[in-house]
Amino acid sequence: MAEPSPIDCDVHPTVPDISVLLPHLEPFWRDSIEERGIPSLDSISYPPKAPLSTRADLRDAKGMPATDAKTLAAQVFDKWGAGTAICNCLYGVQLLFSEDMAKAFASALNDWVAKEWLDRDPRLRASIVVPMQSTEYAVDEIERCAKDKRFVQVLVLAMQEVPLGRRQFWPIYAAAEKHGLPIGIHAGSAYRNPVTSLGWPTYYIEDYLAQAQGFQSQVASLICEGVFAKHPGLKVVLIESGVTWLPGFLWRFSKFWRGLRTEVPWVDRSPWEIVRDHFRLTIQPFDAPDSAEAVERAIEHLRSDDILLYASDYPHWQFDGDAVLPAGISPALKRKIAVDNPLATYARLKDGG
Ligand code: ZN
């Protein structure tokens, strides 16, 4: 029997121009774009011209990565061999200050993804982009999009206005749990706070590096606030988070939990165990040395081979060539990372979407 094809858990469709969203917006918001002269909502977490945002060989004549399903499919399916891919559309709706505007653009974005990407290639799935500016609106958007089984996850950014464990967000987790949708936390910021705890850095490289600290704080917040005690069926996927910071962080977290657990009695087992049961990480960028031995050791330190999910992070420049998975991964582990773990994480993929 043929080996099942990999499931790519992080690919990025690009909005070519704000005009593509116009058919999906109410007249009021269409007029607003024109009257206010809004040129685009590109996320400043991924400046379009930055080398990291799009690998040089994946840029078209205008310097853009795939802005249509066919171009993305040629790379992710035909060249890199995936059989299914989850679209995580990064567009700056999370940065808007108006809750109503964020709701309108998040809905337009999800409708555009469904029509222009999911309808055009049956191998594509997508995450629901939610306006985290308002919990009520975010829940509405989950309920609206969850009817379409091709939406397999809820997408939020690593850096929000407040930590993700806070009670104000719990209705979002209840809706996600009810529909079998993991919460996908992707690198990126709503820029309500400096991206480092020290204040604003100067360079983009510092911003991108600081994302790993943001992920760490979100893991701590979700666990310490008791999200998983309240929602035992909830899964969280850390997307484009990097991987090798996790063992050191969890070692510290679990050590200090032993001393301070009286403060958070609902955290009734070690953070290591909670992460093993509830969290998953996409494999690109894989932040370890190239050698097979080092990769093997880094994976051993994760203490679980259930935790990693195959992802190319198309079109971000995380690796050269066509080997999406780093060397040093055995065929059995490859099968787990590429097929079994994604199927165990995304209930809707198992249902056949
Ligand atoms: Zn990504």
Boltz pocket constraint, residues with backbone or C-beta under 6 A from the ligand:
constraints:
  - pocket:
      binder: B
      contacts: [[A, 10], [A, 11], [A, 12], [A, 88], [A, 186], [A, 239], [A, 240], [A, 284], [A, 313], [A, 314], [A, 316]]
      max_distance: 6.0
